[in-house]
């Protein structure tokens, strides 16, 4: 199986390549000359642009490929998770974003230095970096797999490695000179590209299906006699297992925590909110991004619903119901990639290809900027301060660019490691890597809840809380359960419930630490102000 491109597809590629070159030059024509400009965009970015950038950061090539798979195998219940996102956004807007602007921080972890101490900031920053290398590297790997399939017609090691390096280099060149400003501009452009590709696919599928829209909806509402509707959004069953992560109990607990961490504690997303003119504009951008996520998410899931009609409803399609073999070079692929590689019409195949690349570049750019800011502001700048070295502010701009190059290399190496691990090991590294931010979030949530709402916490208890949050989440993974427990005693929890338990335990551990006596007078005030 290989993708056969037509002249129209290659014209789409050429057009996108020209857009990348022109926009890259345009976005980077004005170089950032100060650390505030490089890391915070001079606090001058328009609210609507920041909102789209937050949207793009929350999406990825994994979403581009996995969203349709959710619709194909499941229903619309994933949309309900936005209720948790709205609740989390209000909490972050009240308790965190105003503090970030009040303290004029470059990274979210600087708040911990004010309240607990410099080691708390460094350790939380390192926990973020650890999780982000795994998470962003794995997403880069997934994008490289898709790009290798489409461009080279195989997923051999050399093809995947070349695709990985090309994506990493493109992301680096796009952002290295303009900093976060270039990232936000790029996110807007890449979002338009991949959403346009998804809409084009929907149009093609609707044209392919020999039925009107009302018949399609009726079929999705009752796929087979007595079957559950694929249009269901709200689920009220109480299921604590992996299959129940989209029920309302999970939405109102684990997804609230997940989004608090993503919006307020993860530098990858929060950095965009810090580029606005004020905390109020940052809060507006956050809420607007969630409003925009809903239709975008619906577009990708709806692709999967239409693919279900095409491949699982032969009576409606007037077909013989031939079996779909979701394999490529012996590896299982998603139904969306099967459609793109085999049946997408000329032009659309090329547009989907550039859509996957656009989603990958957007995700990569986000990681480069946010991780570089943590390396420079939370690790490198304090290190120079301990050596009593006074350097010009422009030095940190150069350091930020070097940091981006280092991060780009690290993510590429992580993506390549994911490939070889998947090929030669039975250990589920990819699943671990894609969910590893939850491992980091458990400890970070515990640390910040302690910082915001209590007078407790010390540098030692912060370290212990980060470790406990990570280890508790790790021990609840299915592969660890299978290894540690006899078959009769095994239980499996959805990742949202894992996050709830990990956060609760890490909060208790962090609260065991007492503020230093020298800081007690400031701590009570800190609990109110931070």
C-alpha positions as CSV (number, residue, x, y, z in Angstrom):
1,X,0.0,0.0,0.0
2,X,1.3,3.5,-0.8
3,X,0.0,6.9,-1.5
4,X,-0.2,7.7,-5.2
5,X,-0.1,11.4,-5.7
6,X,-1.5,13.2,-8.7
7,X,-0.3,16.5,-10.3
8,X,-3.0,18.3,-8.3
9,X,-1.7,16.8,-5.0
10,X,1.8,18.0,-5.9
11,X,0.5,21.4,-6.7
12,X,-1.0,21.5,-3.2
13,X,2.3,20.5,-1.7
14,X,4.1,23.2,-3.7
15,X,1.6,25.8,-2.7
16,X,2.0,24.9,1.0
17,X,5.8,24.9,0.7
18,X,5.7,28.4,-0.8
19,X,3.4,29.6,2.0
20,X,5.7,28.1,4.6
21,X,8.7,29.9,3.1
22,X,7.0,33.2,2.7
23,X,5.2,33.2,6.1
24,X,8.5,32.0,7.8
25,X,10.3,35.0,6.4
26,X,7.4,37.3,7.2
27,X,7.0,36.2,10.8
28,X,10.8,36.3,11.5
29,X,11.6,39.5,9.7
30,X,11.4,41.4,13.0
31,X,13.7,39.7,15.4
32,X,13.0,39.8,19.1
33,X,15.6,42.0,20.8
34,X,14.7,41.5,24.5
35,X,13.8,38.6,26.6
36,X,10.3,40.0,27.3
37,X,9.7,40.3,23.5
38,X,11.2,36.8,22.8
39,X,9.4,34.9,25.6
40,X,6.3,37.0,26.1
41,X,5.8,38.8,22.8
42,X,6.1,42.1,24.5
43,X,2.7,41.6,26.1
44,X,1.2,42.9,22.9
45,X,-0.4,40.0,21.2
46,X,-4.1,40.3,20.1
47,X,-6.6,38.3,22.2
48,X,-8.1,36.5,19.2
49,X,-4.6,35.4,18.0
50,X,-3.7,34.1,21.4
51,X,-7.0,32.2,21.6
52,X,-6.3,30.5,18.2
53,X,-2.7,29.7,19.4
54,X,-4.1,28.0,22.6
55,X,-6.5,26.1,20.4
56,X,-3.6,25.0,18.1
57,X,-1.5,24.0,21.1
58,X,-4.2,21.8,22.4
59,X,-4.5,20.1,19.0
60,X,-1.8,18.0,17.4
61,X,-1.1,15.5,14.6
62,X,-2.4,12.9,17.1
63,X,-5.7,14.8,17.3
64,X,-5.8,15.1,13.5
65,X,-5.4,11.4,13.1
66,X,-7.1,10.2,16.4
67,X,-10.1,12.5,16.4
68,X,-11.7,10.6,13.4
69,X,-10.9,7.3,15.1
70,X,-12.9,8.4,18.1
71,X,-15.9,9.1,15.9
72,X,-15.5,5.9,14.0
73,X,-15.3,3.6,17.1
74,X,-17.3,5.7,19.6
75,X,-19.6,8.7,19.6
76,X,-19.7,12.4,20.4
77,X,-19.2,12.0,24.2
78,X,-15.7,13.5,23.9
79,X,-17.3,16.9,23.3
80,X,-18.7,16.8,26.8
81,X,-15.2,17.1,28.2
82,X,-15.4,20.8,27.3
83,X,-17.7,21.3,30.3
84,X,-14.7,20.4,32.4
85,X,-12.6,22.7,30.3
86,X,-14.9,25.7,30.9
87,X,-14.9,25.0,34.7
88,X,-11.1,24.8,34.7
89,X,-10.8,28.0,32.7
90,X,-12.8,30.0,35.2
91,X,-10.7,28.6,38.1
92,X,-7.5,29.4,36.2
93,X,-8.8,32.9,35.3
94,X,-9.6,33.6,39.0
95,X,-6.7,32.1,40.9
96,X,-3.7,31.9,38.5
97,X,-3.7,34.3,35.5
98,X,-4.0,37.5,37.7
99,X,-1.1,36.3,39.8
100,X,1.0,35.6,36.8
101,X,0.5,39.2,35.6
102,X,0.8,40.7,39.0
103,X,4.2,39.0,39.5
104,X,5.3,39.7,35.9
105,X,6.5,36.1,35.5
106,X,8.0,34.6,32.4
107,X,7.1,31.0,33.4
108,X,4.3,29.6,35.6
109,X,6.8,28.0,38.0
110,X,8.2,31.4,39.1
111,X,5.2,31.7,41.5
112,X,6.6,28.8,43.5
113,X,9.9,30.7,44.1
114,X,8.0,33.6,45.6
115,X,6.0,31.4,47.9
116,X,8.3,28.4,48.8
117,X,11.7,28.9,47.4
118,X,14.0,28.6,44.3
119,X,14.3,24.8,44.5
120,X,10.6,24.4,44.3
121,X,10.6,26.4,41.0
122,X,13.5,24.4,39.5
123,X,12.1,21.0,40.5
124,X,8.7,21.8,39.1
125,X,10.2,23.2,35.9
126,X,12.3,20.0,35.5
127,X,9.2,17.9,36.0
128,X,7.5,19.8,33.3
129,X,10.5,19.4,31.0
130,X,10.6,15.7,31.6
131,X,6.9,15.2,30.8
132,X,7.0,17.5,27.8
133,X,10.0,15.8,26.1
134,X,8.1,12.5,26.3
135,X,4.7,13.9,25.3
136,X,5.8,16.3,22.5
137,X,8.4,13.8,21.2
138,X,5.8,11.1,21.0
139,X,3.5,13.4,19.1
140,X,6.3,14.3,16.7
141,X,6.8,10.5,16.2
142,X,3.1,10.0,15.3
143,X,3.3,12.9,12.8
144,X,6.5,11.5,11.3
145,X,4.9,8.1,10.9
146,X,2.0,9.7,9.0
147,X,4.3,11.9,6.9
148,X,6.6,8.9,6.1
149,X,3.5,6.9,5.0
150,X,2.4,9.6,2.7
151,X,5.7,10.9,1.3
152,X,7.7,7.7,1.0
153,X,5.1,5.0,0.8
154,X,6.6,3.1,3.7
155,X,7.4,3.3,7.4
156,X,10.9,2.0,7.3
157,X,13.4,3.4,9.8
158,X,15.2,5.7,7.4
159,X,11.9,7.2,6.1
160,X,10.6,7.9,9.6
161,X,13.9,9.3,10.7
162,X,14.1,11.7,7.7
163,X,10.5,12.7,8.2
164,X,11.2,13.4,11.9
165,X,14.3,15.5,11.2
166,X,12.5,17.5,8.5
167,X,9.6,18.3,10.8
168,X,12.0,19.2,13.7
169,X,14.1,21.5,11.4
170,X,11.0,23.2,9.9
171,X,9.6,23.9,13.4
172,X,13.0,25.3,14.6
173,X,13.5,27.6,11.6
174,X,10.0,28.9,11.9
175,X,10.4,30.1,15.5
176,X,14.1,30.6,16.3
177,X,14.3,34.3,15.5
178,X,10.9,35.7,16.4
179,X,10.3,33.7,19.6
180,X,6.8,33.3,20.9
181,X,5.4,36.0,18.6
182,X,6.4,33.8,15.6
183,X,4.9,30.8,17.3
184,X,1.5,32.5,17.7
185,X,1.5,33.8,14.1
186,X,2.4,30.3,12.9
187,X,-0.3,28.7,15.0
188,X,-2.9,30.9,13.3
189,X,-1.7,29.9,9.9
190,X,-1.3,26.2,10.6
191,X,-4.8,26.1,12.2
192,X,-6.4,27.5,9.1
193,X,-4.5,24.8,7.0
194,X,-5.4,21.7,9.0
195,X,-9.1,22.8,9.7
196,X,-9.5,23.5,6.0
197,X,-8.1,20.0,5.2
198,X,-10.6,18.4,7.6
199,X,-13.6,20.4,6.1
200,X,-12.5,19.3,2.6
201,X,-12.6,15.6,3.8
202,X,-16.1,16.1,5.2
203,X,-17.3,17.5,1.9
204,X,-15.8,14.6,0.0
205,X,-17.4,12.0,2.3
206,X,-20.8,13.7,2.2
207,X,-20.5,13.6,-1.6
208,X,-19.5,9.9,-1.5
209,X,-22.4,8.8,0.6
210,X,-25.5,8.2,-1.5
211,X,-28.0,9.5,1.1
212,X,-29.3,12.9,2.3
213,X,-28.0,14.4,5.6
214,X,-31.2,13.5,7.6
215,X,-30.8,9.9,6.6
216,X,-27.1,9.9,7.6
217,X,-28.1,11.4,11.0
218,X,-30.9,8.8,11.5
219,X,-28.4,6.0,10.7
220,X,-25.9,7.4,13.2
221,X,-28.6,7.7,15.8
222,X,-29.4,4.0,15.5
223,X,-26.6,2.3,13.7
224,X,-28.2,-1.2,14.2
225,X,-31.5,-2.1,15.8
226,X,-31.2,-1.5,19.6
227,X,-27.6,-0.2,19.4
228,X,-26.4,2.9,21.3
229,X,-26.5,6.1,19.4
230,X,-23.3,7.4,17.9
231,X,-24.6,10.9,18.4
232,X,-24.7,10.6,22.2
233,X,-22.9,13.5,23.9
234,X,-23.7,13.0,27.6
235,X,-23.1,9.8,29.5
236,X,-24.2,9.4,33.1
237,X,-23.2,5.8,33.7
238,X,-20.7,5.4,36.6
239,X,-17.7,3.6,35.0
240,X,-14.3,4.1,36.6
241,X,-12.5,2.0,34.0
242,X,-10.7,3.2,30.8
243,X,-13.9,3.0,28.8
244,X,-15.7,5.4,31.2
245,X,-13.4,8.4,30.9
246,X,-15.9,10.4,29.0
247,X,-18.8,10.0,31.4
248,X,-20.1,13.1,33.3
249,X,-18.6,12.0,36.6
250,X,-15.2,11.9,34.9
251,X,-15.8,15.2,33.1
252,X,-16.7,17.0,36.3
253,X,-13.7,15.7,38.2
254,X,-10.7,14.4,36.3
255,X,-11.2,16.6,33.2
256,X,-11.5,19.7,35.4
257,X,-8.1,18.8,37.0
258,X,-6.6,17.9,33.7
259,X,-7.6,21.3,32.2
260,X,-6.5,23.3,35.3
261,X,-3.1,21.7,34.8
262,X,-3.0,22.3,31.0
263,X,-4.2,25.9,31.2
264,X,-2.5,27.1,34.3
265,X,0.4,24.8,35.2
266,X,1.7,23.7,31.8
267,X,4.1,26.3,30.3
268,X,3.4,24.9,26.8
269,X,-0.1,26.4,26.9
270,X,0.1,29.1,29.6
271,X,2.9,30.9,27.9
272,X,0.5,32.1,25.2
273,X,-1.8,33.5,27.8
274,X,1.1,35.5,29.3
275,X,1.6,37.4,25.9
276,X,-1.7,39.4,26.2
277,X,-1.8,43.0,27.3
278,X,-3.4,42.2,30.7
279,X,-4.7,39.4,32.8
280,X,-8.3,40.2,31.7
281,X,-7.3,39.8,28.0
282,X,-5.5,36.5,28.9
283,X,-8.6,35.2,30.6
284,X,-10.7,36.2,27.6
285,X,-8.3,34.4,25.2
286,X,-8.5,31.3,27.3
287,X,-12.3,31.2,27.3
288,X,-12.5,32.1,23.6
289,X,-10.1,29.2,22.8
290,X,-12.5,26.7,24.5
291,X,-15.4,28.1,22.6
292,X,-13.5,27.6,19.4
293,X,-12.3,24.1,20.3
294,X,-15.8,22.7,20.3
295,X,-16.6,23.2,16.5
296,X,-13.0,22.2,15.6
297,X,-13.3,19.0,17.7
298,X,-16.7,18.3,16.2
299,X,-15.3,18.5,12.7
300,X,-12.6,15.8,13.3
301,X,-15.0,13.5,15.2
302,X,-17.6,14.0,12.4
303,X,-15.1,12.7,9.9
304,X,-15.0,9.5,11.9
305,X,-18.8,9.3,12.0
306,X,-19.0,9.6,8.2
307,X,-16.2,7.0,7.8
308,X,-18.4,4.7,9.9
309,X,-21.2,5.1,7.4
310,X,-18.9,4.5,4.5
311,X,-17.2,1.3,5.9
312,X,-19.8,-0.1,8.4
313,X,-23.1,0.6,6.7
314,X,-23.0,-1.3,3.3
315,X,-26.8,-1.2,2.9
316,X,-26.8,2.6,3.0
317,X,-23.7,2.7,0.7
318,X,-25.2,0.2,-1.7
319,X,-22.0,-1.8,-1.4
320,X,-21.1,-5.4,-0.7
321,X,-19.5,-4.6,2.6
322,X,-16.0,-5.6,1.8
323,X,-13.7,-6.0,4.8
324,X,-11.5,-3.0,5.6
325,X,-7.9,-4.1,6.2
326,X,-6.4,-1.3,8.4
327,X,-2.8,-2.1,7.8
328,X,0.2,-0.4,6.3
329,X,3.5,-2.4,5.9
330,X,2.1,-4.9,8.4
331,X,1.3,-2.2,11.0
332,X,-2.2,-1.3,12.1
333,X,-3.3,2.2,11.2
334,X,-6.3,4.4,11.9
335,X,-9.4,4.4,9.7
336,X,-8.7,8.0,8.7
337,X,-5.2,7.1,7.4
338,X,-6.7,4.1,5.6
339,X,-9.1,6.4,3.8
340,X,-6.4,9.0,3.0
341,X,-4.0,6.4,1.6
342,X,-6.6,4.4,-0.4
343,X,-9.6,6.5,-1.3
344,X,-9.1,10.2,-0.8
345,X,-9.6,12.0,-4.2
346,X,-6.9,13.9,-6.0
347,X,-6.1,17.2,-4.3
348,X,-7.7,16.2,-1.1
349,X,-5.0,13.6,-0.4
350,X,-2.4,16.4,-0.8
351,X,-4.4,18.8,1.4
352,X,-4.7,16.2,4.2
353,X,-1.0,15.6,3.9
354,X,-0.2,19.2,4.5
355,X,-2.8,19.3,7.2
356,X,-1.0,16.6,9.1
357,X,2.3,18.5,8.6
358,X,0.7,21.8,9.7
359,X,-0.7,20.2,12.9
360,X,2.8,18.7,13.6
361,X,4.6,22.0,13.1
362,X,2.1,23.8,15.3
363,X,2.6,21.3,18.2
364,X,6.4,21.3,17.7
365,X,6.6,25.1,17.8
366,X,4.7,25.2,21.0
367,X,7.1,22.8,22.7
368,X,10.2,24.6,21.4
369,X,9.2,28.0,22.8
370,X,7.8,26.9,26.1
371,X,10.6,24.5,27.0
372,X,13.2,27.0,26.0
373,X,11.6,29.6,28.3
374,X,11.7,27.2,31.2
375,X,15.3,26.3,30.5
376,X,16.4,29.9,30.3
377,X,14.2,31.6,32.9
378,X,13.9,28.9,35.5
379,X,17.3,27.2,35.2
380,X,19.9,29.2,33.3
381,X,19.2,32.8,34.6
382,X,19.1,31.7,38.3
383,X,22.4,29.8,37.7
384,X,24.1,33.0,36.5
385,X,22.6,34.9,39.4
386,X,24.3,32.4,41.9
387,X,27.6,33.1,40.1
388,X,27.1,36.8,40.5
389,X,27.4,37.2,36.7
390,X,25.7,40.2,35.3
391,X,24.9,39.9,31.6
392,X,22.9,42.0,29.1
393,X,19.3,41.1,28.5
394,X,20.1,40.3,24.9
395,X,22.2,37.4,26.2
396,X,19.0,35.6,27.3
397,X,17.5,36.1,23.9
398,X,20.5,34.3,22.4
399,X,20.2,31.7,25.1
400,X,16.6,31.2,24.2
401,X,17.5,30.5,20.6
402,X,20.1,28.0,21.7
403,X,17.6,26.5,24.0
404,X,15.2,26.0,21.1
405,X,17.9,24.2,19.1
406,X,18.6,21.9,22.0
407,X,14.9,21.2,22.5
408,X,14.4,20.5,18.8
409,X,17.2,18.0,18.9
410,X,15.8,16.4,22.1
411,X,12.3,16.0,20.7
412,X,13.7,14.5,17.4
413,X,15.7,12.0,19.4
414,X,12.7,11.1,21.5
415,X,10.6,10.6,18.4
416,X,13.2,8.3,16.9
417,X,13.5,6.4,20.2
418,X,9.7,5.9,20.1
419,X,10.0,4.3,16.7
420,X,12.7,1.8,17.6
421,X,11.1,1.0,21.0
422,X,7.8,0.3,19.2
423,X,9.5,-1.9,16.6
424,X,11.7,-3.9,19.0
425,X,10.0,-4.0,22.4
426,X,6.7,-5.2,23.8
427,X,6.7,-2.4,26.4
428,X,4.1,0.2,25.6
429,X,6.4,3.2,25.5
430,X,4.2,5.2,23.1
431,X,1.1,4.9,25.3
432,X,3.3,5.9,28.3
433,X,4.7,8.8,26.3
434,X,1.4,10.1,25.1
435,X,-0.1,10.1,28.6
436,X,3.1,11.2,30.5
437,X,1.9,14.7,31.1
438,X,-0.8,13.2,33.4
439,X,2.1,11.7,35.3
440,X,3.6,15.2,35.7
441,X,0.3,16.9,36.2
442,X,-0.6,14.9,39.4
443,X,2.4,16.3,41.3
444,X,2.2,19.8,39.9
445,X,-1.5,20.0,40.8
446,X,-0.7,18.9,44.4
447,X,2.1,21.5,44.7
448,X,0.0,24.3,43.4
449,X,-3.1,23.5,45.4
450,X,-0.9,23.5,48.5
451,X,0.7,26.8,47.4
452,X,-2.6,28.5,46.6
453,X,-4.9,27.4,49.4
454,X,-2.7,26.6,52.4
455,X,0.1,28.0,54.4
456,X,2.0,24.7,54.2
457,X,4.7,23.4,51.8
458,X,8.5,23.4,51.7
459,X,11.1,22.8,49.1
460,X,11.5,19.2,50.4
461,X,7.8,18.5,50.4
462,X,7.5,19.9,46.8
463,X,10.1,17.4,45.6
464,X,8.3,14.6,47.5
465,X,4.9,15.6,46.1
466,X,6.2,15.6,42.5
467,X,7.7,12.1,43.0
468,X,4.6,10.7,44.7
469,X,2.3,12.1,42.0
470,X,4.4,10.5,39.3
471,X,4.9,7.2,41.0
472,X,1.3,6.7,42.1
473,X,0.1,7.4,38.5
474,X,2.7,5.0,37.2
475,X,1.6,2.2,39.5
476,X,-2.0,2.6,38.3
477,X,-1.0,1.9,34.6
478,X,-2.4,-1.4,33.2
479,X,1.0,-2.8,32.4
480,X,2.1,-2.2,36.0
481,X,-1.1,-3.7,37.4
482,X,-0.6,-6.8,35.3
483,X,3.0,-7.1,36.6
484,X,2.3,-6.4,40.3
485,X,-1.0,-8.0,41.0
486,X,-2.4,-11.6,40.5
487,X,-5.1,-11.8,37.9
488,X,-7.9,-12.1,40.4
489,X,-7.0,-8.8,42.1
490,X,-6.4,-6.6,39.0
491,X,-8.3,-3.4,38.5
492,X,-7.9,-0.8,35.8
493,X,-8.8,2.9,36.3
494,X,-9.3,5.5,33.6
495,X,-6.6,8.2,33.4
496,X,-9.0,10.9,34.8
497,X,-9.5,8.8,38.0
498,X,-5.7,8.2,38.1
499,X,-5.2,11.9,38.0
500,X,-7.7,12.5,40.8
501,X,-6.0,10.0,43.1
502,X,-2.5,11.1,42.2
503,X,-3.4,14.8,42.8
504,X,-5.0,14.0,46.2
505,X,-2.0,12.1,47.5
506,X,0.6,14.6,46.2
507,X,-1.4,17.4,47.8
508,X,-1.3,15.6,51.2
509,X,2.4,15.0,50.8
510,X,3.1,18.6,49.9
511,X,1.1,19.8,52.9
512,X,3.4,17.8,55.2
513,X,6.1,20.4,54.7
514,X,6.3,23.4,56.9
515,X,7.2,26.8,55.7
516,X,10.6,28.0,57.0
517,X,10.5,30.1,60.1
518,X,12.0,33.0,58.3
519,X,9.2,33.0,55.8
520,X,6.3,32.4,58.2
521,X,5.4,36.1,58.3
522,X,5.2,36.2,54.5
523,X,3.5,32.8,54.1
524,X,0.0,33.7,55.3
525,X,0.0,36.7,52.9
526,X,1.5,34.5,50.2
527,X,-1.4,32.0,50.5
528,X,-3.8,34.9,49.7
529,X,-1.7,36.7,47.1
530,X,-0.1,33.8,45.2
